[in-house]
Amino acid sequence: MKDAGPPPKDTPLPEPHVVYSKFETELQVRPDDIDMYQHVHSSRYMDYVLAARFDQMERCYKMPMVEFQKRGYGWFMAATQMNFKRPLGLGDRYIVRTWIEQFTLIGVKVQFQIERAADKKLSCDGWFDYVMVSIETARAVRLPEDIRAKYEI
């Protein structure tokens, strides 16, 4: 097989895939998280990611949710995908790992993993698409550059 050599000079190079920081928050399953099958109800995994993101917005990105609200912004969830691997049970400690996968003009795609702390086994993973909205109008707004810069770490 013949080597093709370098691409012609006018061929655009593919954009590098940007990798953003991953952050972790450790939490514990509470009694009210448990369903009739004696494991965490599927809806609670959304709550776990939301709790971790609130923690990480303040602790890691240095811009808590209250700062968005002061500026008249909020975040709406536009779409999500959750893949359930194995259940969490009462008292389990778990780690929620999140990171920004990509930015759009009006929001972010956040990837997540939830793993049981004791054995590092993956319990759930997936993603959330969040859209920045004006609190006043409840309509999507363009993500301000200074906010994007804080979250691009």
N, C-alpha and C positions, 0 to 999 in steps of 0.2 A: 504494500500500500504506500502510495506516494504522499510525503508530507505536504500539506497545503500551504505551509509558510504563514507569515504574518498577514493579517487582514489588510486590505487596501487602506490607504491613509484617510479616505473620506468615509470609511465605515464607522458609525458611532459605536463606542464601547458600551456594554451594558452597565446600567447604574449599579453600584455596589449595594448590597442589602445592608441596611442600617440595623444594628443590633442595639436595643435600648436596655437599660439596667433592669434586672430582676430583683424584686423585693419580697421579703417574707414576713408574715405575721403568724404567730402561734396563738391558737385559741383552744377552747375545750367544749365538747358536746354537753349541752345542758339537758335536763329532764324534759323540758317543753319542746325539744327538737325531735323527740322520739315518736315514731308512728306506731300503729297497731301491730306492726310486724317486728317491733323491738329494735329498729334501727332508725337512723336519721331519715326524716321525710325528704323527698327529692326537692321540695320547694325551699328547704333550709339552706341548700348549697348556694343558692342565689344570695341569701342573707349573709352567708359566710364570706363570699367574695366582696359584697358591698361593705361589710364591716372591715375587712382587710384593706380595701381601697381607701376608706376614710382614714384609717390609721396611717397608711402609707402616704397619702396626700399630705398629711401634716408632718409626719416624722421623716420621710424620705425626700419628698419633692419640696418641702418647706412652703407649701401653699394649701392650707386646709380648705375644706368645703365652705367654711364661713367667709373666707376671702372672696370666693366666687359669688356668694350671695351678696356681699357688700358692693360688688361691682355690677350687680343686677343679672348675674348669670346662674344657670343651673345646668344639670346634665340629665337628659332623658335617655333611657335605654331604647335603642331602635331595633335591635335584634340580638339573639343569643343562641348559642349551641352549647349543650352540656352533655358530656359523655360519662356515664356512670360505670365505674369499673368494679368497685367493691364497697360494701357498706361501712359506715362508721357507727359505733355503738355508744351507749351512755358512758360518759366519763372519758372517752377517747380524747386525747390531745391530738390536734392536727395542725398542719402548716399550710397556709394559703400563700402560694407564690403567684405573683402577678407581674406582668410587664406589658408595655405598649408594643404592639406588633406594627402598627402603622398609624400615621396621621392622615386625616382628610381635611378638606377646607373647613368643615364644620364639626369635626370631632375626632375620635380615636377608636381604634380596635384594640381591646385589652385581652390578652391571652391569660389563662390561669391554670393552675394545677392545685389540687388539694390532696395532700398525702397524710396518712396516719403517722404521727411522730414516732411512735414506738418502733415500727418496723420499716418506715420509709416506703410503704406500699401506696401506690397511686389509688385514690378513692374516686376522684372525679377530675376531668379536665374539660377545657372548652374555651369559648371566647364570648365577649360582649362588644357590641358596637354601641358607643355612646355618642350622642349629638349634643353640642352646646346650644342652649336656648336662652333667649331673653326671658327673665322672670316676668317682666311686664306684659309681653305679648304671647309668651309660650311658643314662639316660633324660632326656628333654627337661626343661628348667627355664625358668622365667620369666626373661627378661632383666632383670638388676638395673638400677635407675634410674641409678646412678652410672656404670655401663658404657655404658648408652645415651647418657647426657649426653656422655661422652668421644667417642663415635662420631657424634654428631649435627652435627658441624662441617661 
